[in-house]
């Protein structure tokens, strides 16, 4: 997936800089994120690409400088949505946050990215389960096809 916490931390920091309005040149990070989502819908890293594209979508719309990337991002999210909907049968969870109504995704998708990375790097031998800021199956649920489909269909994104 990634070489280390620093790799995904740097990636998430780049995305956070874009949406926070501090990028020196945001387009390489955005293009890299979209390209990875276009080509990787099967790895553990897919959740990062998906959240990254969804996070920068509103900024790209606001910026209005690269309509080609806005279209690519929208197409990548739609392809991801279709792919994950087709895999929903693989889900073994009894419930999801959106079962009782529309799924509300918070404004700060980078916080989800940091939480997923923390869960990915969590070592239960070092810390007790009570010290985690998420449930024991958080990592798995974040990669659930039904969860990923909901992120891909996020109305705030493109």
PAZAPA-198274 format. One line per field, with one value per residue: residue in three letters; x, y, z of N, C-alpha, C in turn. Coordinates in steps of 0.1 Angstrom, whole numbers. Layout:
N
residu	(ALA | ...) $
n.X	(X | ...) $
n.Y	(Y | ...) $
n.Z	(Z | ...) $
ca.X	(X | ...) $
ca.Y	(Y | ...) $
ca.Z	(Z | ...) $
c.X	(X | ...) $
c.Y	(Y | ...) $
c.Z	(Z | ...) $
***
This chain:
158
residu	(UNK | UNK | UNK | UNK | UNK | UNK | UNK | UNK | UNK | UNK | UNK | UNK | UNK | UNK | UNK | UNK | UNK | UNK | UNK | UNK | UNK | UNK | UNK | UNK | UNK | UNK | UNK | UNK | UNK | UNK | UNK | UNK | UNK | UNK | UNK | UNK | UNK | UNK | UNK | UNK | UNK | UNK | UNK | UNK | UNK | UNK | UNK | UNK | UNK | UNK | UNK | UNK | UNK | UNK | UNK | UNK | UNK | UNK | UNK | UNK | UNK | UNK | UNK | UNK | UNK | UNK | UNK | UNK | UNK | UNK | UNK | UNK | UNK | UNK | UNK | UNK | UNK | UNK | UNK | UNK | UNK | UNK | UNK | UNK | UNK | UNK | UNK | UNK | UNK | UNK | UNK | UNK | UNK | UNK | UNK | UNK | UNK | UNK | UNK | UNK | UNK | UNK | UNK | UNK | UNK | UNK | UNK | UNK | UNK | UNK | UNK | UNK | UNK | UNK | UNK | UNK | UNK | UNK | UNK | UNK | UNK | UNK | UNK | UNK | UNK | UNK | UNK | UNK | UNK | UNK | UNK | UNK | UNK | UNK | UNK | UNK | UNK | UNK | UNK | UNK | UNK | UNK | UNK | UNK | UNK | UNK | UNK | UNK | UNK | UNK | UNK | UNK | UNK | UNK | UNK | UNK | UNK | UNK) $
n.X	(8 | 14 | 46 | 51 | 38 | 44 | 43 | 15 | 7 | 19 | 7 | -20 | -17 | -10 | -35 | -51 | -39 | -46 | -75 | -76 | -67 | -40 | -21 | 10 | 14 | -13 | -21 | -5 | -7 | -35 | -39 | -24 | -38 | -64 | -56 | -47 | -71 | -85 | -71 | -69 | -89 | -90 | -72 | -60 | -53 | -71 | -93 | -81 | -75 | -101 | -113 | -96 | -101 | -128 | -126 | -112 | -129 | -150 | -133 | -120 | -141 | -148 | -124 | -123 | -104 | -94 | -113 | -111 | -99 | -119 | -139 | -126 | -123 | -149 | -158 | -141 | -150 | -177 | -172 | -160 | -181 | -200 | -184 | -181 | -207 | -214 | -200 | -213 | -225 | -204 | -202 | -204 | -214 | -239 | -252 | -251 | -240 | -258 | -282 | -306 | -314 | -304 | -270 | -247 | -219 | -191 | -176 | -148 | -130 | -104 | -99 | -111 | -93 | -69 | -77 | -82 | -56 | -44 | -57 | -48 | -21 | -22 | -11 | -20 | -5 | 10 | -7 | -37 | -70 | -89 | -77 | -79 | -93 | -115 | -137 | -131 | -134 | -131 | -111 | -117 | -144 | -142 | -133 | -152 | -173 | -199 | -196 | -176 | -189 | -208 | -192 | -182 | -204 | -210 | -227 | -215 | -192 | -180) $
n.Y	(-12 | 16 | 29 | 38 | 54 | 80 | 84 | 82 | 102 | 124 | 125 | 129 | 153 | 169 | 169 | 181 | 206 | 216 | 218 | 235 | 258 | 264 | 256 | 254 | 245 | 230 | 211 | 188 | 170 | 166 | 155 | 132 | 119 | 115 | 99 | 76 | 67 | 62 | 39 | 21 | 2 | -18 | -22 | -19 | 7 | 21 | 34 | 57 | 71 | 75 | 90 | 112 | 122 | 128 | 148 | 169 | 177 | 197 | 220 | 220 | 226 | 252 | 266 | 264 | 262 | 240 | 224 | 200 | 183 | 183 | 169 | 144 | 136 | 135 | 114 | 93 | 90 | 82 | 58 | 44 | 43 | 26 | 3 | -4 | -7 | -30 | -48 | -50 | -73 | -86 | -76 | -81 | -70 | -62 | -38 | -3 | 31 | 46 | 32 | 40 | 62 | 91 | 92 | 111 | 128 | 141 | 174 | 174 | 154 | 147 | 141 | 116 | 102 | 105 | 91 | 65 | 58 | 59 | 37 | 17 | 16 | 8 | -10 | -36 | -49 | -29 | -11 | -8 | -19 | -2 | 23 | 31 | 53 | 45 | 19 | -17 | -29 | -9 | -3 | -23 | -18 | 7 | 1 | -14 | -24 | -13 | 10 | 24 | 28 | 46 | 68 | 74 | 83 | 106 | 136 | 160 | 159 | 168) $
n.Z	(0 | 11 | 19 | 45 | 75 | 71 | 43 | 36 | 53 | 43 | 18 | 26 | 39 | 17 | 3 | 22 | 23 | -2 | 0 | 21 | 10 | 7 | -12 | -30 | -56 | -65 | -84 | -93 | -70 | -70 | -96 | -93 | -73 | -85 | -107 | -94 | -83 | -106 | -115 | -95 | -78 | -61 | -40 | -5 | -3 | -18 | -4 | 4 | -20 | -29 | -9 | -10 | -37 | -34 | -14 | -26 | -46 | -42 | -40 | -64 | -81 | -71 | -77 | -105 | -126 | -139 | -157 | -171 | -152 | -133 | -146 | -150 | -124 | -115 | -133 | -124 | -97 | -103 | -117 | -96 | -78 | -92 | -94 | -67 | -58 | -73 | -58 | -34 | -24 | -12 | 13 | 48 | 70 | 95 | 98 | 86 | 87 | 71 | 69 | 81 | 68 | 48 | 42 | 60 | 53 | 68 | 66 | 66 | 51 | 51 | 78 | 81 | 65 | 80 | 103 | 92 | 85 | 110 | 121 | 104 | 111 | 137 | 165 | 183 | 202 | 213 | 224 | 243 | 234 | 243 | 241 | 215 | 191 | 177 | 167 | 170 | 144 | 126 | 106 | 87 | 81 | 69 | 45 | 34 | 7 | 5 | 21 | 8 | -16 | -8 | -1 | -26 | -39 | -27 | -23 | -19 | -33 | -63) $
ca.X	(0 | 23 | 58 | 50 | 28 | 48 | 38 | 1 | 6 | 23 | -4 | -32 | -13 | -11 | -49 | -55 | -34 | -54 | -88 | -74 | -63 | -25 | -12 | 19 | 8 | -22 | -25 | 2 | -13 | -48 | -38 | -19 | -50 | -74 | -50 | -47 | -85 | -89 | -64 | -68 | -102 | -89 | -62 | -63 | -51 | -83 | -100 | -74 | -77 | -115 | -115 | -89 | -108 | -141 | -123 | -108 | -139 | -155 | -122 | -118 | -153 | -147 | -113 | -127 | -92 | -91 | -125 | -107 | -97 | -132 | -146 | -119 | -126 | -163 | -159 | -135 | -160 | -188 | -167 | -158 | -194 | -205 | -177 | -184 | -221 | -214 | -194 | -220 | -228 | -193 | -203 | -209 | -219 | -253 | -257 | -242 | -245 | -269 | -294 | -318 | -317 | -293 | -256 | -241 | -204 | -186 | -169 | -134 | -127 | -90 | -99 | -113 | -80 | -60 | -82 | -79 | -41 | -41 | -62 | -39 | -8 | -25 | -5 | -27 | 5 | 16 | -18 | -50 | -82 | -96 | -70 | -82 | -104 | -124 | -140 | -121 | -135 | -131 | -103 | -124 | -156 | -138 | -130 | -164 | -178 | -211 | -191 | -169 | -199 | -214 | -182 | -181 | -217 | -211 | -232 | -207 | -181 | -183) $
ca.Y	(0 | 27 | 25 | 41 | 64 | 93 | 84 | 86 | 114 | 134 | 125 | 135 | 167 | 176 | 171 | 191 | 219 | 220 | 222 | 246 | 270 | 268 | 248 | 261 | 240 | 219 | 202 | 175 | 162 | 163 | 146 | 119 | 113 | 111 | 88 | 64 | 62 | 56 | 27 | 12 | 1 | -31 | -24 | -13 | 22 | 27 | 43 | 70 | 78 | 78 | 101 | 123 | 128 | 134 | 159 | 180 | 180 | 211 | 230 | 221 | 233 | 266 | 271 | 266 | 264 | 228 | 216 | 186 | 174 | 181 | 159 | 132 | 133 | 130 | 101 | 84 | 87 | 74 | 44 | 37 | 40 | 15 | -9 | -8 | -12 | -44 | -57 | -49 | -86 | -91 | -70 | -90 | -62 | -62 | -24 | 8 | 44 | 52 | 23 | 46 | 75 | 96 | 91 | 124 | 127 | 153 | 183 | 172 | 140 | 143 | 136 | 102 | 97 | 103 | 80 | 52 | 56 | 55 | 23 | 8 | 15 | 5 | -22 | -39 | -53 | -17 | -3 | -16 | -16 | 10 | 35 | 34 | 63 | 39 | 5 | -27 | -32 | 4 | -4 | -32 | -11 | 18 | -5 | -22 | -19 | -4 | 22 | 30 | 33 | 59 | 79 | 77 | 90 | 118 | 147 | 172 | 158 | 170) $
ca.Z	(0 | 13 | 26 | 59 | 79 | 65 | 29 | 36 | 60 | 33 | 8 | 32 | 41 | 4 | 0 | 32 | 18 | -13 | 4 | 30 | 2 | 9 | -21 | -39 | -69 | -61 | -95 | -92 | -60 | -74 | -107 | -88 | -66 | -95 | -115 | -86 | -82 | -119 | -118 | -83 | -70 | -54 | -29 | 7 | -5 | -25 | 4 | 4 | -33 | -30 | 0 | -15 | -48 | -29 | -6 | -34 | -56 | -41 | -42 | -79 | -86 | -67 | -84 | -119 | -134 | -146 | -159 | -175 | -140 | -126 | -153 | -147 | -110 | -115 | -139 | -115 | -86 | -108 | -119 | -83 | -72 | -99 | -90 | -53 | -58 | -78 | -48 | -21 | -19 | -4 | 26 | 58 | 81 | 97 | 97 | 81 | 92 | 63 | 68 | 86 | 61 | 40 | 49 | 60 | 53 | 73 | 57 | 66 | 47 | 55 | 91 | 79 | 60 | 91 | 111 | 86 | 86 | 124 | 123 | 96 | 118 | 151 | 169 | 195 | 211 | 219 | 230 | 245 | 225 | 249 | 237 | 201 | 190 | 168 | 170 | 165 | 130 | 119 | 94 | 78 | 77 | 60 | 32 | 30 | -6 | 7 | 27 | -3 | -26 | -2 | -3 | -41 | -43 | -18 | -31 | -18 | -42 | -77) $
c.X	(9 | 35 | 58 | 39 | 32 | 44 | 24 | -1 | 9 | 12 | -16 | -29 | -14 | -26 | -55 | -51 | -42 | -68 | -87 | -70 | -48 | -16 | -3 | 14 | 0 | -24 | -17 | -4 | -27 | -48 | -34 | -31 | -60 | -68 | -50 | -61 | -89 | -83 | -64 | -81 | -102 | -80 | -67 | -61 | -63 | -91 | -94 | -76 | -92 | -118 | -108 | -96 | -121 | -137 | -119 | -118 | -145 | -145 | -120 | -129 | -152 | -136 | -116 | -115 | -90 | -103 | -122 | -105 | -110 | -139 | -140 | -123 | -140 | -165 | -152 | -144 | -171 | -184 | -165 | -171 | -200 | -198 | -180 | -198 | -222 | -208 | -201 | -223 | -216 | -194 | -210 | -214 | -234 | -259 | -246 | -248 | -257 | -281 | -307 | -321 | -304 | -280 | -250 | -226 | -199 | -178 | -154 | -131 | -113 | -90 | -102 | -100 | -70 | -64 | -80 | -64 | -38 | -45 | -53 | -26 | -10 | -19 | -11 | -17 | 11 | 5 | -30 | -61 | -89 | -89 | -73 | -93 | -114 | -127 | -130 | -122 | -135 | -123 | -111 | -136 | -153 | -136 | -141 | -170 | -190 | -206 | -184 | -178 | -206 | -205 | -182 | -193 | -219 | -216 | -224 | -195 | -186 | -198) $
c.Y	(12 | 22 | 27 | 51 | 77 | 94 | 89 | 99 | 126 | 136 | 132 | 150 | 175 | 179 | 181 | 205 | 225 | 226 | 234 | 259 | 274 | 261 | 258 | 258 | 228 | 208 | 189 | 165 | 157 | 153 | 132 | 112 | 107 | 99 | 75 | 59 | 56 | 42 | 17 | 12 | -12 | -32 | -17 | 2 | 28 | 37 | 57 | 78 | 83 | 90 | 114 | 130 | 135 | 147 | 171 | 185 | 194 | 222 | 232 | 229 | 248 | 272 | 274 | 268 | 252 | 220 | 202 | 177 | 173 | 170 | 145 | 127 | 128 | 116 | 90 | 80 | 79 | 60 | 37 | 34 | 27 | 2 | -14 | -13 | -27 | -53 | -57 | -62 | -92 | -86 | -80 | -83 | -61 | -48 | -14 | 21 | 50 | 43 | 30 | 59 | 79 | 96 | 105 | 122 | 141 | 161 | 180 | 157 | 137 | 138 | 121 | 96 | 95 | 92 | 66 | 49 | 52 | 41 | 13 | 6 | 10 | -9 | -26 | -44 | -41 | -10 | -12 | -11 | -4 | 23 | 39 | 44 | 58 | 25 | -5 | -31 | -20 | 3 | -12 | -24 | 1 | 13 | -14 | -16 | -10 | 10 | 30 | 36 | 46 | 70 | 84 | 85 | 102 | 130 | 160 | 171 | 159 | 169) $
c.Z	(0 | 20 | 41 | 62 | 73 | 51 | 29 | 43 | 51 | 23 | 14 | 35 | 28 | 0 | 10 | 28 | 7 | -8 | 14 | 23 | 4 | -1 | -28 | -53 | -66 | -72 | -95 | -82 | -64 | -86 | -102 | -81 | -75 | -103 | -107 | -84 | -95 | -121 | -106 | -75 | -62 | -43 | -16 | 6 | -12 | -17 | 5 | -9 | -33 | -21 | -5 | -27 | -43 | -21 | -15 | -44 | -54 | -43 | -57 | -85 | -83 | -75 | -98 | -128 | -143 | -148 | -164 | -163 | -133 | -133 | -150 | -133 | -109 | -122 | -130 | -103 | -91 | -111 | -106 | -77 | -79 | -94 | -76 | -51 | -63 | -67 | -35 | -15 | -10 | 11 | 36 | 71 | 83 | 94 | 92 | 86 | 84 | 62 | 73 | 79 | 54 | 49 | 48 | 62 | 58 | 63 | 56 | 63 | 50 | 69 | 90 | 74 | 71 | 100 | 105 | 87 | 100 | 127 | 116 | 104 | 133 | 154 | 183 | 206 | 219 | 228 | 233 | 236 | 230 | 245 | 223 | 201 | 180 | 172 | 165 | 150 | 121 | 105 | 83 | 73 | 68 | 46 | 27 | 17 | -4 | 13 | 15 | -14 | -21 | -3 | -17 | -45 | -35 | -26 | -30 | -28 | -56 | -80) $
***
